[in-house]
């Protein structure tokens, strides 16, 4: 599949307009565990679990039961409420009256809590379930306006319909799946998952194509998008997380204009402790921090200083430098960057600032090797400055170019010539 160049040229995120009931959702860039906040008696208390998420640089605690909202608020975390009155339906046979009663009752109980960012609805639905999901989303809009009704979609490697059976997507193509979701389910976020880092730390083409196809659907539908990425060894034939693999996934999502990065999963373990989770090499193993937790903390803290800047920007393009990782991806030049000289494949995200500046994020797409990248700006742009991670201080862009760690990124501010 060739990604149309238009995916690199149009805006993926726009500043909320007057009367936008989901302005607070659109303005927030989420860093969250794709998991349910939980404890293990004698090993990890719920307070320690929430504090650990905050120390890991997360700002949304993932899925949270109502009785744990206070602890989230105490540690400065937002939450997606997980409750069967929102998520516990036969999605192909939803009773609107029952949904209305349930949502009204739940929102009366927890809706005014300051930690509530939204409500978890469903993971990886078929298109055949979209009408039922729409019933719940509309009820949440009625009783909890401004809160997110969170649904996460399949990746582009889920099965499509064929002559013998209905596929996981319930459509003839992935593009149809995305478009039908946006047409029928009125939630502001298009969230999807894609776990494509191979054991040798190469990245399957699906990762890039899925990122751009969701971006395309979101921008055309006036939505924002979140990317659910892997923070564990999701399959034996997939890679264990490294600092570079986590950084790559976070940076490419943000460079494409994504407004949320969710890490699947936070809890991993074996069968010796109840609720520890499956998989291996996650941030927690049997409720104890692992090296992956430290990698994730470093990545999240590394982008913290960029989030207030990125939150006010519009994504205007995504491009790839010399030697792109996949054929058919949008190539430079962009609107700001004319070209990149680099010894490694690079991705360039471009952004517009309502205050008049322009921004570029450059990502090293190699997960094992450092990159050197020298940017050439298009005529009319000047004074490039690098926004340092963590502290957010701006310094002149080095004349010799950027040095990017494996999976690393740089955020560049520049100005139009007058």
C-alpha positions in Angstrom: 0.0 0.0 0.0 1.4 3.4 -0.9 0.6 6.2 1.5 -0.7 9.3 -0.4 1.5 12.4 -0.1 -1.6 14.2 1.1 -1.1 12.4 4.4 2.1 14.4 4.8 0.6 17.8 3.9 -2.6 18.2 5.8 -3.0 19.1 9.4 -3.6 16.2 11.9 -4.4 18.3 14.9 -6.1 21.6 15.1 -6.5 24.1 17.9 -9.9 23.6 19.6 -12.5 26.0 18.4 -15.1 27.9 20.3 -17.8 25.6 21.6 -15.6 22.5 21.4 -17.0 20.3 24.2 -13.9 18.2 24.1 -11.3 21.0 24.2 -9.7 19.7 27.4 -9.3 16.3 25.8 -7.7 17.7 22.6 -5.3 20.0 24.5 -4.0 17.2 26.7 -1.2 15.0 25.5 -1.6 11.7 27.3 1.2 9.4 28.5 -0.5 6.4 30.1 -0.1 2.7 30.8 -2.5 0.6 28.8 -3.5 -1.3 31.9 -5.7 -1.2 34.9 -4.3 0.4 38.1 -4.2 -2.3 40.7 -2.4 -3.5 43.8 -1.1 -6.8 45.3 -1.6 -7.2 49.1 1.7 -7.5 50.9 3.7 -6.5 47.8 2.4 -3.2 46.3 -0.3 -1.0 47.7 -2.6 1.0 45.5 -1.0 4.2 46.7 2.5 2.9 45.8 1.2 1.8 42.4 -0.1 5.3 41.6 3.0 7.0 43.0 5.1 4.6 40.8 3.2 5.6 37.7 3.7 9.3 38.5 7.4 8.8 39.1 7.6 6.9 35.8 6.5 10.2 34.0 2.9 9.1 33.3 0.1 11.6 33.5 -2.9 9.3 33.0 -3.2 6.3 35.2 -4.9 4.2 32.5 -8.1 2.3 33.4 -9.1 3.0 37.0 -11.9 1.7 39.2 -14.1 4.3 40.9 -12.7 3.5 44.4 -9.2 4.4 43.3 -9.9 7.9 41.9 -8.8 9.6 45.2 -5.4 8.0 45.1 -5.0 9.1 41.4 -5.8 12.7 42.3 -3.5 12.6 45.3 -0.6 11.8 42.9 -1.6 14.2 40.2 -2.8 11.5 37.8 -5.9 11.6 35.6 -8.0 8.5 35.0 -10.2 6.6 32.6 -13.0 5.1 34.8 -13.4 1.4 34.3 -16.9 0.2 35.1 -19.2 -2.5 33.7 -22.0 0.1 33.4 -19.9 1.6 30.5 -18.0 -1.4 29.2 -20.0 -4.5 30.1 -22.5 -4.9 27.2 -23.2 -7.4 24.4 -22.1 -4.8 21.8 -24.3 -6.2 19.0 -27.4 -6.0 21.2 -27.3 -2.9 23.2 -30.4 -1.6 25.0 -30.4 2.2 24.8 -32.7 2.6 27.9 -30.5 0.4 30.0 -27.4 2.3 28.9 -29.0 5.6 29.7 -29.9 4.4 33.2 -26.4 2.9 33.8 -24.5 5.9 32.6 -26.6 8.4 34.4 -26.1 6.4 37.7 -22.3 6.1 37.2 -21.8 9.7 36.3 -23.8 10.7 39.4 -21.4 8.7 41.5 -18.0 9.7 40.0 -18.5 12.3 37.3 -17.6 15.3 39.4 -14.3 13.8 40.7 -11.3 15.9 39.6 -9.3 12.8 38.5 -11.9 11.7 35.9 -10.6 12.3 32.4 -13.0 9.9 30.7 -14.4 6.5 30.7 -13.1 3.2 29.2 -15.6 1.7 26.8 -14.0 -1.1 24.6 -10.8 -2.5 23.2 -10.5 -3.7 19.6 -14.1 -3.7 18.4 -15.4 -5.1 15.2 -17.1 -2.6 12.9 -20.3 -4.7 13.5 -20.1 -3.4 17.1 -19.8 0.3 16.2 -23.6 1.0 16.4 -23.7 -0.4 20.0 -20.6 1.6 20.9 -22.2 4.8 19.6 -25.1 4.3 22.0 -22.8 4.4 25.0 -20.7 7.2 23.6 -23.7 9.4 23.1 -25.0 8.6 26.6 -21.6 9.7 28.0 -21.8 12.9 25.9 -25.2 13.5 27.4 -24.3 13.0 31.1 -20.6 13.6 31.1 -20.0 16.3 28.5 -16.3 17.0 27.9 -15.1 13.7 29.1 -13.5 11.1 26.8 -15.3 8.0 25.8 -12.3 5.8 25.2 -12.3 3.1 22.6 -9.1 1.5 21.2 -9.1 0.1 17.6 -7.4 -2.9 15.9 -4.1 -2.5 14.1 -3.9 -2.7 10.3 -2.8 -6.3 10.5 -6.1 -7.5 11.9 -8.0 -9.7 9.5 -10.5 -8.3 7.0 -13.7 -10.0 5.6 -13.3 -12.6 3.0 -15.5 -15.1 1.2 -15.3 -17.7 4.0 -15.7 -15.6 7.1 -16.1 -12.2 8.7 -12.7 -10.9 9.8 -11.7 -9.2 13.0 -12.3 -5.8 11.5 -15.7 -6.6 10.1 -14.9 -4.6 6.9 -13.3 -5.2 3.5 -10.3 -3.0 4.3 -8.6 -1.2 7.2 -9.4 2.2 5.6 -13.1 1.3 5.6 -12.8 0.3 9.3 -11.3 3.6 10.3 -13.7 5.7 8.2 -16.8 3.8 9.5 -15.6 4.3 13.1 -15.3 8.0 12.6 -18.6 8.3 10.8 -20.6 6.4 13.4 -18.9 6.8 16.8 -18.7 10.4 18.0 -15.6 10.3 20.3 -12.8 12.8 19.7 -9.9 10.3 19.9 -9.0 7.7 17.4 -6.9 5.2 19.4 -5.3 2.2 17.9 -2.5 -0.3 18.7 0.4 -1.7 16.7 3.1 -3.9 18.0 5.7 -4.2 15.2 9.2 -4.2 16.7 10.9 -7.4 15.7 13.3 -9.3 17.9 16.3 -7.9 16.0 15.0 -4.3 16.6 14.0 -3.8 13.0 10.5 -2.3 12.6 7.8 -3.9 10.4 6.4 -1.7 7.6 3.0 -2.0 9.2 4.1 0.4 12.0 4.6 3.4 9.6 1.7 2.6 7.4 -0.7 2.3 10.3 0.6 5.5 11.9 -0.1 7.4 8.7 -3.4 5.8 7.9 -4.8 6.6 11.4 -3.4 10.1 11.1 -5.1 10.5 7.7 -8.4 9.3 9.1 -8.2 11.5 12.2 -7.4 14.7 10.3 -10.1 14.2 7.7 -12.6 13.4 10.5 -11.6 16.4 12.7 -10.3 14.0 15.4 -7.0 13.5 17.3 -5.3 10.2 17.6 -3.5 8.1 20.2 -1.1 5.3 19.6 -1.0 2.2 21.9 2.6 0.8 21.7 4.4 -2.1 23.2 6.2 -1.8 26.6 6.6 -5.6 27.1 7.7 -8.6 25.1 4.3 -9.1 23.6 5.2 -12.3 21.8 8.3 -14.6 22.0 9.2 -13.6 18.5 9.0 -9.8 19.3 11.7 -7.7 21.0 12.1 -7.0 24.7 11.7 -3.3 25.4 14.8 -1.1 25.4 15.2 2.6 26.0 15.5 3.0 22.3 12.4 1.0 21.4 10.3 2.9 23.8 11.7 6.2 22.7 11.2 5.4 19.0 7.5 4.6 19.6 6.9 7.7 21.7 8.8 10.1 19.4 7.3 8.8 16.1 3.8 9.2 17.6 4.4 12.7 18.7 6.2 13.7 15.5 3.2 12.6 13.5 0.9 14.8 15.6 -0.3 12.1 18.0 -1.9 13.4 21.2 -1.5 10.3 23.3 1.0 7.4 23.8 -0.3 4.4 25.7 2.1 1.7 26.8 0.9 -1.9 26.6 1.3 -3.2 29.3 2.5 -1.8 32.6 2.0 -5.0 34.7 3.7 -8.2 33.7 4.4 -11.4 35.7 3.9 -15.1 36.1 1.3 -17.2 37.8 2.8 -16.9 41.3 0.9 -13.7 42.2 -2.8 -13.0 41.3 -3.3 -10.1 38.9 0.4 -9.7 38.1 -0.4 -9.8 34.4 0.9 -11.8 31.5 3.7 -11.3 29.0 7.3 -10.6 30.0 9.8 -7.8 30.5 7.2 -5.1 31.3 7.8 -2.1 33.6 6.6 -4.2 36.5 7.3 -7.9 37.0 5.2 -9.4 39.7 4.5 -5.9 40.9 8.2 -4.9 41.2 9.9 -2.4 39.0 12.2 -3.7 36.3 14.8 -2.1 34.0 12.0 -1.5 31.6 10.4 0.8 34.2 13.6 2.8 34.3 13.7 3.0 30.5 10.1 4.2 30.4 10.7 6.8 33.1 13.7 8.1 31.1 11.7 8.4 27.9 8.7 10.0 29.5 10.8 12.5 31.5 12.7 13.2 28.3 9.5 14.5 26.5 7.9 16.2 29.5 9.4 19.6 28.6 8.0 19.3 25.0 4.4 18.5 25.9 3.3 22.1 26.8 4.8 23.2 23.4 3.4 20.4 21.4 -0.1 20.8 23.0 -0.5 24.2 21.4 0.8 23.2 17.9 -0.9 22.0 14.7 0.7 19.1 13.0 1.1 20.1 9.3 3.1 17.3 7.8 5.0 14.1 8.2 8.0 13.3 5.9 10.9 10.9 5.7 14.5 11.6 4.8 16.9 9.7 2.6 16.7 5.9 2.7 13.1 5.7 4.1 12.3 2.5 6.0 9.3 1.7 3.8 8.6 2.4 0.1 5.9 5.0 -0.6 6.2 7.1 2.5 5.9 10.9 2.1 9.3 12.3 1.2 11.0 15.6 1.9 10.8 18.5 1.1 8.2 19.6 3.5 6.9 23.1 4.2 9.7 23.9 6.6 12.5 21.4 6.0 14.0 21.1 2.5 16.1 18.1 3.3 18.0 16.1 5.8 21.5 14.7 5.5 21.8 11.6 7.7 23.5 8.3 7.9 20.4 6.7 9.3 16.7 6.8 8.3 14.9 9.8 9.7 11.3 11.0 10.2 10.4 14.7 10.2 7.2 16.0 11.7 6.3 19.6 11.0 4.1 21.9 13.2 2.6 25.4 13.1 2.4 27.6 16.1 -0.5 30.0 16.5 2.0 32.5 17.9 3.8 32.5 14.5 6.8 30.2 15.0 7.3 26.9 13.2 8.5 23.6 14.8 10.0 20.4 13.5 10.6 17.1 15.2 13.3 14.9 13.8 13.4 11.2 14.8 16.2 8.7 14.4 14.4 5.6 13.1 17.3 3.3 13.8 16.8 1.4 17.1 20.4 0.3 17.5 22.6 3.0 16.0 23.1 6.7 16.7 22.3 9.1 13.9 23.8 12.4 12.7 21.3 14.6 11.0 21.9 17.9 9.3 18.8 19.9 8.4 18.4 22.3 5.5 15.5 24.7 5.9 13.4 26.0 3.1 13.8 29.6 2.0 12.0 31.9 4.4 12.9 30.2 7.6 15.7 31.2 9.9 17.2 31.0 13.4 16.6 27.3 14.2 16.8 26.5 17.9 16.8 23.2 19.6 14.3 22.8 22.5 16.2 20.7 25.0 14.3 17.7 26.6 13.6 17.8 30.3 14.3 21.5 30.9 12.8 22.9 27.7 15.6 25.5 27.3 16.2 26.7 23.7 19.7 26.7 22.3 21.0 27.5 18.8 21.0 24.5 16.5 24.6 23.1 16.3 26.1 24.0 12.9 27.5 20.4 12.6 24.0 19.0 12.9 22.1 16.9 15.4 23.3 13.8 17.2 20.4 11.5 17.9 20.5 8.5 20.1 18.9 5.3 18.8 15.2 6.0 18.6 15.9 9.6 19.8 14.5 12.8 18.6 15.0 16.6 18.6 12.4 19.4 18.7 13.5 22.4 16.6 11.9 25.8 16.7 12.4 28.2 13.8 11.0 31.5 12.6 9.9 33.0 9.3 12.0 35.7 7.8 10.4 39.1 7.8 
